[in-house]
Amino acid sequence: MLIRTISGAIGLAVLAALLLLPAYVAAFTVLVASIIGLYEFSRAVAKKGVHVDLPVSIIAAVIIVAKAYGSNLPRELFPALSEFFNGILGSKYLNAFMYILIVYFFCKIIFGKGKFCIEDMAYTLLAIAYIPFLLSFAVAVRNLERGFTYIWLVVIGAVATDTFAYFTGVTMGKTKIVPHISPKKTVEGSIGGALGCMLVMILYGIFFINKSHHFDVPLYHFAILGLLCGFVSQLGDWAASSVKRITGIKDFGNLIPGHGGIMDRIDSILFVAPLVYIYISIFLM
């Protein structure tokens, strides 16, 4: 428990430091995390005899993260760079990439003499959609006009939920919620995590967004977003747990002492980051 707490605090401090740096640092961090996550995922499903095409997944991750970074660059600040990214990562090129990707996979199936099958292709596409695609929304949030302020909503959505869910579950938890996937998770812990996230989100909105940065965002948005993130964050945790349950592993890796691998730490962020970006895009812009 002590090791987990110390490494968690260090990890949170490192994350905060990275977010204080320019947006391209966050994009590079997301790319590295995506690549490590893809490796951990491919190693996990390999225990079930599934072979994820890791090189292709990494290429896809580079393209997806670059697209998320480039498509949200402010044109007035970075005209040349924005034009470059939108040019090489425009819809026509992405369509071509998807076409080539599907044809490539079926060529491997047809000519691979059984070394690559439909299930391998399905898991490779799942890995791409599950890890770099979902995680790239953190880059998209960071690159918004008020991205430096809004990116902390992603952190709060994941960290606050996990913290409140844990302590509520330990002190009050009795009713199991998904025992077939995560035996220790309880209904009480789940509710406590969602309500705790909502509370922290509201406080952040009051003191850091509206007061410190002089924005005028109605507080009900933070309440709604906090509640949504509180539940979606737990879905991300359970999604990762379902993969571990299916593949028979305890953790995705041992990179982070007391926590496991990268996937064990970003599982909630994978579900929270897209929600925050979508909510902001629809209601706050």
C-alpha distance (Angstrom), angle and dihedral (degrees) to the residues before:
residue distance angle dihedral
M1 . . .
L2 3.83 . .
I3 3.80 92.4 .
R4 3.80 90.3 48.0
T5 3.82 91.7 50.5
I6 3.82 94.3 47.2
S7 3.80 95.2 46.2
G8 3.81 89.9 44.9
A9 3.81 91.4 53.1
I10 3.79 91.4 47.4
G11 3.80 91.0 47.9
L12 3.80 91.5 50.6
A13 3.81 90.9 49.4
V14 3.81 91.3 50.4
L15 3.81 90.6 48.2
A16 3.80 91.1 50.7
A17 3.81 90.8 49.7
L18 3.80 91.6 50.4
L19 3.80 92.2 49.9
L20 3.81 90.3 52.7
L21 3.81 89.3 59.6
P22 3.84 124.4 79.8
A23 3.81 119.4 -66.0
Y24 3.80 94.8 -104.5
V25 3.82 88.7 63.5
A26 3.80 89.4 56.9
A27 3.81 89.5 48.7
F28 3.80 91.7 51.3
T29 3.82 90.9 46.7
V30 3.81 90.7 51.7
L31 3.79 90.5 49.5
V32 3.81 92.3 51.4
A33 3.81 91.3 46.5
S34 3.81 89.7 48.9
I35 3.79 92.9 52.3
I36 3.80 92.6 48.0
G37 3.81 89.6 45.6
L38 3.81 91.3 51.4
Y39 3.79 90.0 51.0
E40 3.81 92.2 49.6
F41 3.81 92.0 46.8
S42 3.82 93.0 48.4
R43 3.80 91.0 48.9
A44 3.81 90.6 49.9
V45 3.82 96.7 51.0
A46 3.81 90.3 42.9
K47 3.81 85.7 73.4
K48 3.83 86.3 67.2
G49 3.80 92.0 49.7
V50 3.82 94.7 -100.4
H51 3.81 118.8 136.7
V52 3.80 115.9 -152.8
D53 3.82 114.2 -159.2
L54 3.79 95.3 -121.9
P55 3.85 99.5 -178.5
V56 3.81 91.8 53.5
S57 3.82 90.5 44.5
I58 3.80 90.5 53.9
I59 3.81 91.9 49.1
A60 3.80 88.7 50.7
A61 3.81 90.1 49.3
V62 3.81 91.5 53.9
I63 3.81 91.1 50.8
I64 3.81 94.4 45.4
V65 3.81 95.2 48.3
A66 3.81 91.8 44.0
K67 3.80 89.2 51.4
A68 3.81 91.7 50.1
Y69 3.80 90.8 49.2
G70 3.79 97.9 43.3
S71 3.78 100.4 41.4
N72 3.81 92.6 59.7
L73 3.80 99.3 43.3
P74 3.81 110.4 124.6
R75 3.81 105.3 -109.2
E76 3.80 92.9 -150.7
L77 3.82 91.4 57.1
F78 3.80 100.4 36.3
P79 3.83 106.8 22.8
A80 3.81 97.5 157.0
L81 3.80 95.8 41.2
S82 3.79 92.4 44.8
E83 3.80 91.2 50.5
F84 3.81 90.5 48.3
F85 3.81 94.5 52.5
N86 3.79 94.2 43.0
G87 3.78 89.3 48.6
I88 3.80 100.5 51.2
L89 3.79 93.7 33.6
G90 3.78 98.5 43.1
S91 3.80 121.2 134.5
K92 3.81 93.9 -96.7
Y93 3.80 92.0 58.0
L94 3.80 93.6 43.4
N95 3.81 89.2 50.4
A96 3.78 88.8 51.9
F97 3.79 91.0 49.5
M98 3.81 92.4 51.1
Y99 3.80 90.7 48.4
I100 3.80 92.4 49.7
L101 3.80 90.5 46.0
I102 3.81 94.2 54.4
V103 3.82 92.8 44.1
Y104 3.82 90.2 47.9
F105 3.79 92.7 52.2
F106 3.78 93.3 49.4
C107 3.81 90.4 47.7
K108 3.80 87.9 55.3
I109 3.80 89.3 50.5
I110 3.81 94.0 46.3
F111 3.79 98.9 42.8
G112 3.80 101.4 24.1
K113 3.82 95.0 86.9
G114 3.80 93.3 -130.5
K115 3.81 97.0 -46.1
F116 3.81 91.5 111.9
C117 3.80 123.7 33.3
I118 3.80 141.2 178.0
E119 3.79 90.8 -90.5
D120 3.81 90.7 54.8
M121 3.81 90.6 51.0
A122 3.80 91.6 48.1
Y123 3.80 93.0 51.0
T124 3.82 91.6 46.2
L125 3.80 91.1 53.2
L126 3.80 89.3 45.0
A127 3.81 90.8 51.8
I128 3.81 91.1 51.6
A129 3.80 93.5 47.6
Y130 3.81 94.7 40.8
I131 3.80 100.5 47.3
P132 3.84 119.0 22.1
F133 3.82 95.4 24.0
L134 3.81 95.8 51.3
L135 3.81 93.8 37.6
S136 3.82 92.0 49.9
F137 3.81 88.6 71.2
A138 3.80 87.5 72.9
V139 3.82 86.5 62.9
A140 3.80 90.5 46.8
V141 3.82 91.0 52.4
R142 3.83 92.0 47.9
N143 3.81 90.5 52.3
L144 3.80 95.4 52.8
E145 3.79 118.8 110.7
R146 3.80 90.3 -97.8
G147 3.77 92.7 25.7
F148 3.79 98.0 133.1
T149 3.81 88.6 59.8
Y150 3.79 97.3 39.3
I151 3.83 97.3 47.3
W152 3.81 89.1 71.5
L153 3.81 88.1 64.1
V154 3.82 86.7 67.3
V155 3.81 91.0 51.0
I156 3.81 92.0 46.9
G157 3.79 91.7 46.8
A158 3.79 91.2 57.3
V159 3.81 105.0 31.1
A160 3.81 100.0 38.9
T161 3.79 92.0 47.5
D162 3.80 92.8 49.6
T163 3.80 92.6 46.8
F164 3.81 97.3 47.4
A165 3.81 92.9 40.8
Y166 3.80 90.8 53.0
F167 3.80 97.4 49.0
T168 3.81 94.0 40.2
G169 3.79 90.2 48.8
V170 3.80 93.0 48.7
T171 3.80 94.5 48.3
M172 3.81 102.6 33.4
G173 3.78 108.3 10.9
K174 3.80 116.5 126.1
T175 3.81 109.6 133.9
K176 3.80 115.2 73.6
I177 3.80 113.5 -134.1
V178 3.84 105.9 -173.5
P179 3.82 104.9 5.8
H180 3.82 93.1 160.4
I181 3.82 89.2 61.3
S182 3.81 107.3 23.5
P183 3.82 112.9 11.3
K184 3.81 95.8 -169.0
K185 3.81 97.2 54.2
T186 3.81 115.7 101.7
V187 3.80 137.8 -167.8
E188 3.79 89.9 -120.3
G189 3.79 91.7 52.0
S190 3.79 90.9 48.0
I191 3.80 92.9 52.3
G192 3.81 91.5 44.6
G193 3.80 90.7 51.3
A194 3.81 93.1 51.1
L195 3.82 94.4 45.5
G196 3.81 91.8 45.0
C197 3.78 90.8 50.9
M198 3.79 90.6 49.9
L199 3.82 91.0 50.8
V200 3.82 94.4 49.9
M201 3.80 90.9 44.2
I202 3.82 91.2 53.7
L203 3.81 91.9 48.1
Y204 3.79 90.9 49.1
G205 3.78 89.8 49.5
I206 3.81 92.7 50.6
F207 3.80 100.8 44.2
F208 3.81 105.7 26.1
I209 3.78 107.6 27.6
N210 3.79 105.8 31.3
K211 3.80 101.2 25.1
S212 3.81 105.0 32.6
H213 3.81 97.6 34.0
H214 3.81 96.3 31.9
F215 3.79 95.2 -125.9
D216 3.77 120.1 149.4
V217 3.80 104.7 -141.1
P218 3.83 113.7 155.9
L219 3.80 109.1 -114.2
Y220 3.80 93.9 -128.7
H221 3.81 87.8 71.7
F222 3.81 90.2 61.6
A223 3.79 91.0 46.8
I224 3.81 92.6 51.2
L225 3.79 93.9 42.6
G226 3.80 91.7 46.5
L227 3.79 92.2 51.6
L228 3.81 92.5 46.4
C229 3.80 92.6 46.9
G230 3.79 89.8 47.0
F231 3.80 92.0 60.9
V232 3.80 98.5 33.7
S233 3.81 91.0 50.4
Q234 3.79 89.3 58.6
L235 3.79 91.0 48.1
G236 3.79 87.4 57.1
D237 3.80 90.0 52.0
W238 3.80 91.8 48.6
A239 3.81 91.6 46.1
A240 3.79 90.5 57.2
S241 3.81 89.8 44.3
S242 3.80 90.0 53.6
V243 3.81 90.2 54.9
K244 3.80 90.5 49.0
R245 3.80 90.9 47.1
I246 3.82 92.2 50.5
T247 3.80 93.7 46.9
G248 3.81 94.8 41.4
I249 3.80 98.3 -122.6
K250 3.80 129.7 132.2
D251 3.81 97.5 -149.9
F252 3.80 134.7 7.2
G253 3.81 90.4 -123.2
N254 3.80 145.8 -34.9
L255 3.80 100.3 -107.8
I256 3.83 94.0 116.9
P257 3.84 114.8 48.0
G258 3.79 111.6 -120.4
H259 3.80 93.2 4.4
G260 3.81 107.2 61.1
G261 3.79 123.8 -136.6
I262 3.78 134.5 -13.7
M263 3.81 90.8 -89.0
D264 3.79 89.9 56.5
R265 3.82 88.7 58.7
I266 3.81 103.0 38.6
D267 3.81 98.2 41.3
S268 3.81 92.1 101.9
I269 3.81 94.1 41.9
L270 3.80 89.4 55.7
F271 3.80 89.4 66.2
V272 3.81 99.1 32.6
A273 3.82 100.3 51.1
P274 3.84 95.9 60.6
L275 3.81 91.0 45.9
V276 3.81 92.6 52.2
Y277 3.81 92.0 47.6
I278 3.80 93.7 47.5
Y279 3.81 93.3 46.0
I280 3.80 93.0 49.0
S281 3.82 91.9 45.7
I282 3.79 92.8 51.7
F283 3.80 103.7 36.3
L284 3.83 109.9 18.1
M285 3.80 104.9 41.1
